[in-house]
Structure formats: structure tokens, C-alpha cells
Amino acid sequence: MTSEITRYAPDDLEQLVEWIKQQLDEGAARLVLRQRAERGEPPQVREWTVSPNQDPEPLAADIYRRAQQDARFSRGRTMYGVFAYREGDRSWSGRHCLIIDGEEGAQGFFEQAVERPDVAGLLGQLMRHNEANARMSVGQHLDIIAHYKDMLQTAQGRIEQLEAKLAELHEMYEQLTTLKHQRDLEVRQQDREDKRQDFLIDKLDLVTPVLMSKMAPGVASKTALGEELIRGFLKSLKPAQMAAILSHLQPEQAAAINEIYVAYGEREMAREKAKAAQNGSSPTAATTNGATNGAKH
């Protein structure tokens, strides 16, 4: 019997057991089950005579079962009251309320019920249909909300992943930008070094032999004037050609070429003198005039 009752409202049954224990401790002599009424005296369903040593659990189960039996033929929910009376008292000393579902609520909402062919029956049918529509609408909306919640959670997780990746990419971009800036600085520094070397090669290398020839002519003639090819080329130049070459050069270039030409001319004159001494004749005039004219330019 108790198992059949606990299927429907275990919390109500437990509360009823605790309430009966309290009433027995306070000296209750009888318990009365009444149905709630809108007007007049509530109709009595059953009365129990109790004693202080009585077990409250079977009594609570019996009271609950009686209330369920009385509510079987009622529509919807019915409220019952359990009243405790002490010995000789006409007014109750304690009250406990129960809400019992009728057969319609116990069978389920979608089971067909027989309505009376009057205004009350039609009104009840319309109310049930409206309630069914409201339940279906609320259920659909709850499903839609749950679906969108799942979508939002998935999207939020994806957004967090993308934000983490974006932060990593931003950090990597900053590192690459720093490395590129350092590399550009190194390239510019290397370009300046190359330009400086090119300047030294273009300018100082042309002036250095001139300076060396002025400070140490012997060393210059041994180191810079020993190539036979250069000697033959300079020997083949005429004064007009030499003048034309010098007119198209910068001052330092012209000084370097002029110094080389004079040095090669002097060397060729010495060679001619040596040959003339061996052959018993003087050096050729062409060689002497070429070296002298080159030196003037």
C-alpha cells in the first residue's frame, strides 16, 4: 500500500508522517480527513482514533490512500485537510493540507476525457486544448533555446581558440618584424661598408701610387711598373691620345695615369740608352719626345 502511494508524492507522505508524529506527541486523540469546500462546512471523508503509542507511518499511508480514493472521480487537483483534535476538544489543534491529483491528472494530459454536453464541459475542453497548445509551444521554445545554447557554447569555444591563435600570430608577427628591422639595419650597414670600400678603391688606390712614387721612387718602380703589358700599352700611346685620355679623367685619375706614363717613359728612355750604348748610337727621338710630352700633361 505504501509503495503505491509513494509513486505519486513521496514528499507529501513523508511530511504527513512527520506531522502525525508531532500531533501524537502533543496529545492528539483523533484525526479527521476533510475535503476542501468553497462554501459551508468541509465534507468529512474519514475519521481515525489514535493513541500516543501508535505507529505514524501506516496511519499516514491509510490517510493518503483514503484521500486518493476520494479524489479519483474529481477533475484536476483536489485539496484535503487533515485535522487533529485532542480529547474533549471541538476545535482542531493542528492542520495539515494535501493536494491530490484526480483520475484525469493521473492518467495523463493527452488521454481523452468525457465532457458533459454543456457550457462547463465545452469550457473545460477548450481550457485543456489551450493548455496543450501552451505546453507544446513552451516545449518547442525550450528545445529551440537549448539548441541555440549549444550553438553559442560551440561558437564561444571556437572564438576562444581563434583568439588564442590570433594572439600567437600577433606575437610571432612582432618577433618577425623585429628580426626584419635588425636585418635591414645589418644590410644598410653592410651597404655603407661596401660603399666605403668602393670609395677607397676608386679614390685612394689611384692616389696611393702617386704618393708612393713621390716618397719612394725606387720602391714604386719595382712594385707598380713591372708589368710588360702595361709598358707596351703606354709605349704605344701618342701624345695626342694621352692628352685626350687625361681630358676625360678626374684629377686624381689623371695624376695617377700621368705618373705611370712618366715612370714608364723614363724607364723606356733608360732602356734605349742602354741599347744605344751597346750599339754605339743615341736614343730615338720618338721615345724621348713621347715621354717628355706625357710628363707635361
C-alpha positions as a printed Julia matrix, in Angstrom:
297×3 Matrix{Float64}:
   0.0    0.0     0.0
   2.78   2.4     0.88
   4.61   1.73   -2.42
   1.52   2.69   -4.4
   1.32   5.98   -2.57
   4.98   6.91   -2.8
   4.81   6.64   -6.58
   2.77   9.82   -6.67
   4.01  12.09   -3.85
   6.75  10.72   -1.57
   7.47  14.17   -0.19
   3.84  14.73    0.82
   3.72  11.32    2.54
   6.93  11.99    4.47
   5.65  15.38    5.56
   2.37  13.78    6.66
   4.29  11.18    8.76
   6.29  13.92   10.49
   3.14  15.94   11.14
   1.34  12.92   12.68
   4.35  12.26   14.96
   4.2   15.84   16.17
   0.45  15.65   16.82
   0.76  12.37   18.73
   3.47  13.91   20.89
   1.15  16.85   21.63
  -1.65  14.55   22.77
  -3.96  14.31   19.73
  -6.86  11.83   20.23
  -8.37  11.69   16.75
  -7.57  12.71   13.17
 -10.2   13.79   10.64
  -9.73  13.92    6.85
 -11.87  16.59    5.17
 -12.2   17.76    1.56
 -11.83  21.45    0.87
 -15.11  23.19    0.1
 -15.76  26.61   -1.38
 -18.77  27.18    0.88
 -20.08  25.77    4.15
 -18.58  23.04    6.31
 -15.88  20.93    4.54
 -17.22  17.4     3.94
 -15.66  14.77    6.12
 -14.03  11.81    4.38
 -12.83   9.66    7.3
 -12.01   9.86   10.99
  -9.34   7.92   12.94
  -8.98   7.44   16.66
  -5.32   7.5    17.63
  -3.19   6.81   20.71
   0.23   8.17   21.71
   1.96   4.8    21.05
   0.52   4.34   17.56
   2.86   3.89   14.58
   2.52   7.05   12.4
   3.69   5.54    9.09
   0.8    3.07    8.49
  -1.65   5.73    9.66
  -0.21   8.3     7.23
  -0.36   5.74    4.39
  -4.01   4.98    5.19
  -4.92   8.69    5.27
  -3.18   9.32    1.97
  -4.85   6.28    0.37
  -8.28   7.45    1.52
  -7.64  10.89    0.03
  -6.61   9.33   -3.3
  -9.71   7.16   -3.38
 -11.92  10.17   -2.72
 -10.19  12.24   -5.44
 -10.47   9.55   -8.14
 -13.62  10.96   -9.65
 -12.63  14.61   -9.31
 -11.28  16.7   -12.16
  -7.83  18.16  -11.75
  -6.34  18.6    -8.3
  -8.27  18.47   -5.05
  -7.15  19.89   -1.72
  -7.69  17.9     1.51
  -7.07  18.83    5.11
  -6.09  16.51    7.97
  -7.28  17.97   11.3
  -6.03  16.88   14.73
  -8.34  17.01   17.77
  -7.47  16.46   21.39
  -9.69  14.56   23.79
 -12.86  16.56   24.52
 -11.99  19.48   22.18
 -14.37  20.54   19.43
 -11.9   22.77   17.66
  -8.85  21.34   15.92
  -5.4   21.82   17.38
  -3.43  21.17   14.17
  -3.96  21.01   10.44
  -2.06  19.55    7.5
  -3.01  20.09    3.84
  -2.74  17.58    0.99
  -3.12  18.15   -2.76
  -4.25  15.03   -4.64
  -4.47  14.66   -8.43
  -7.72  13.26   -9.81
  -8.03  10.47  -12.35
  -7.62  12.92  -15.21
  -4.28  14.12  -13.9
  -3.12  10.59  -13.03
  -3.97   9.16  -16.47
  -2.12  11.83  -18.31
  -2.96  15.0   -20.09
  -3.35  13.63  -23.63
  -5.82  10.88  -22.76
  -9.34  11.57  -23.9
 -11.84  12.62  -21.21
 -15.59  12.57  -21.48
 -17.08  16.04  -21.24
 -20.62  16.89  -20.39
 -22.59  18.47  -23.23
 -23.0   21.83  -21.56
 -21.18  25.13  -21.2
 -18.94  23.85  -18.38
 -17.91  20.82  -20.45
 -17.1   22.91  -23.52
 -15.22  25.41  -21.4
 -13.18  22.62  -19.79
 -12.41  21.13  -23.2
 -11.26  24.5   -24.56
  -9.12  25.07  -21.49
  -7.45  21.68  -21.91
  -6.8   22.36  -25.59
  -5.31  25.75  -24.79
  -3.16  24.17  -22.13
  -2.0   21.52  -24.6
  -1.12  24.18  -27.15
   0.71  26.18  -24.5
   2.65  23.1   -23.39
   3.62  22.26  -26.96
   4.67  25.85  -27.67
   6.7   26.09  -24.47
   8.31  22.71  -25.19
   9.26  23.77  -28.7
  10.67  27.04  -27.45
  12.66  25.23  -24.79
  14.1   22.89  -27.43
  15.0   25.85  -29.65
  16.61  27.67  -26.73
  18.6   24.56  -25.78
  19.73  24.19  -29.41
  20.86  27.81  -29.59
  22.61  27.46  -26.24
  24.62  24.54  -27.63
  25.42  26.56  -30.74
  26.52  29.54  -28.65
  28.71  27.36  -26.45
  30.33  25.81  -29.51
  30.82  29.23  -31.1
  32.24  30.63  -27.85
  34.74  27.78  -27.66
  35.72  28.36  -31.28
  36.1   32.1   -30.65
  38.37  31.46  -27.67
  40.53  29.13  -29.8
  40.75  31.7   -32.59
  41.59  34.47  -30.13
  44.41  32.34  -28.7
  45.73  31.66  -32.22
  45.42  35.35  -33.1
  47.46  36.26  -30.03
  50.14  33.75  -31.05
  50.18  35.14  -34.6
  50.44  38.69  -33.3
  53.38  37.74  -31.09
  55.04  35.94  -33.99
  54.44  38.96  -36.23
  56.12  41.25  -33.71
  59.11  38.92  -33.49
  59.4   38.72  -37.29
  59.07  42.5   -37.56
  61.88  42.93  -35.03
  64.07  40.42  -36.89
  63.34  42.15  -40.23
  64.24  45.52  -38.74
  67.52  44.12  -37.45
  68.23  42.52  -40.82
  67.51  45.81  -42.63
  69.92  47.59  -40.29
  72.58  44.97  -40.98
  72.02  45.24  -44.75
  72.28  49.03  -44.62
  75.42  48.83  -42.53
  76.91  46.35  -45.0
  75.96  48.66  -47.88
  77.75  51.55  -46.18
  80.8   49.36  -45.67
  80.71  48.34  -49.35
  80.38  51.97  -50.46
  83.23  52.97  -48.2
  85.42  50.24  -49.67
  84.41  51.24  -53.2
  85.33  54.83  -52.39
  88.71  53.76  -51.06
  89.29  51.61  -54.13
  88.17  54.32  -56.56
  89.88  57.26  -54.89
  92.71  56.21  -52.65
  94.04  53.41  -54.82
  94.62  55.89  -57.61
  96.32  58.44  -55.39
  98.44  55.96  -53.4
 100.87  55.07  -56.23
 101.38  58.77  -56.91
 102.17  59.44  -53.29
 104.41  56.37  -53.09
 106.26  57.41  -56.21
 106.91  60.84  -54.71
 108.07  59.49  -51.37
 109.96  56.39  -52.65
 110.5   56.36  -56.41
 112.62  53.25  -56.29
 110.01  51.22  -54.46
 107.26  52.41  -56.79
 109.25  51.46  -59.89
 109.83  47.97  -58.54
 106.3   47.29  -57.35
 103.94  49.15  -59.7
 105.78  49.38  -63.01
 106.9   45.84  -63.74
 104.05  44.63  -65.92
 105.15  44.19  -69.51
 101.64  44.55  -70.89
 101.13  47.99  -69.32
 104.51  49.06  -70.59
 103.68  48.05  -74.13
 100.29  49.8   -73.96
 101.74  53.06  -72.64
 104.54  52.92  -75.18
 102.03  52.68  -77.99
 100.15  55.81  -76.9
 100.81  59.01  -78.79
 100.86  62.42  -77.08
  97.51  63.4   -78.62
  95.94  60.16  -77.41
  97.37  60.67  -73.94
  96.01  64.21  -73.83
  92.58  63.0   -74.92
  92.58  60.32  -72.2
  93.59  62.76  -69.49
  90.87  65.24  -70.51
  88.16  62.67  -69.73
  89.51  61.65  -66.3
  89.11  63.1   -62.85
  92.07  64.98  -61.36
  93.22  62.1   -59.18
  92.83  59.64  -62.06
  94.73  61.94  -64.39
  97.52  62.34  -61.82
  97.8   58.57  -61.41
  97.89  57.89  -65.19
 100.32  60.75  -65.78
 102.66  59.46  -63.08
 102.55  55.94  -64.5
 103.12  57.25  -68.04
 106.11  59.37  -66.96
 107.6   56.47  -65.0
 107.23  54.11  -67.93
 108.68  56.79  -70.24
 111.75  57.23  -68.07
 112.2   53.5   -67.94
 111.93  53.2   -71.7
 114.49  56.02  -72.14
 116.89  54.16  -69.85
 116.4   51.02  -71.91
 117.01  52.92  -75.13
 120.15  54.47  -73.72
 121.42  51.07  -72.73
 120.72  49.71  -76.19
 122.36  52.76  -77.8
 125.45  52.34  -75.65
 125.71  48.77  -76.77
 125.11  49.67  -80.44
 127.08  52.96  -80.32
 124.11  55.26  -81.18
 121.8   57.77  -79.33
 118.25  57.03  -78.15
 115.44  57.5   -80.61
 113.85  60.89  -80.71
 110.34  59.48  -80.72
 110.78  57.84  -77.39
 112.32  60.95  -75.83
 109.65  63.29  -77.19
 106.8   60.93  -76.12
 107.98  60.72  -72.54
 108.59  64.47  -72.34
 105.16  65.38  -73.73
 103.43  62.89  -71.48
 105.15  64.35  -68.47
 103.93  67.84  -69.39
 100.33  66.64  -69.41
